[in-house]
């Protein structure tokens, strides 16, 4: 979940761990991209599910 990446980023920032912060930023971005992709797929597939049920 995105909230976990945000929290980990805050911890990395508080610790001054620049390597961890860079990793968290990259991975959080990837997670957001994946979330966007799955939401799009769900929006595309949901109407088909209802049509197939008829």
N, C-alpha and C positions, 0 to 999 in steps of 0.2 A: 504494500500500500504506500501511497505517496506520503502519508503522514509519518511513516517510519523513516523514510529518507530525509524528510525535513528535520525530524528529531535528531537523527544521526549527524546531519550536517551541523546542527547547533552544538552538539557535543564536540565534533571535530573543531569547530570554530573556537569554542571555549578552551579546548586543550591546545590550541595553536598548531594542530596537526594538519599542515598544508597538503601533505600527500593524501591523507584520508579525505579531506575536504574536496580535493580534486576528483578522487574516485567516486565519492558520494554524488558530486555534481553530475558526473558522466552517467552513472547508473540511474540516478533519479530521472535524468532526461530520457534515457532508454525506457524506463518504466512508464513515463508519460506517453511516449510514442506507442508502446505496446497497449496501453489502456485505450488510447485513441483508436487504434486498429481494431481491438476487440469490440468497442462500442459501435464502430462502423459496421462490422460483420454482423453484430446482433440486430442492428437496424435493418440491414439488408435481408437477414434470414427470417425475422419474426413474421412479416406478412406472408411469406411462403409457408410457414408452419400453419397459419390459420387457413390458407387456401387448400392445403393438403388435407386438413382435417375434415373438410366438407365432404 
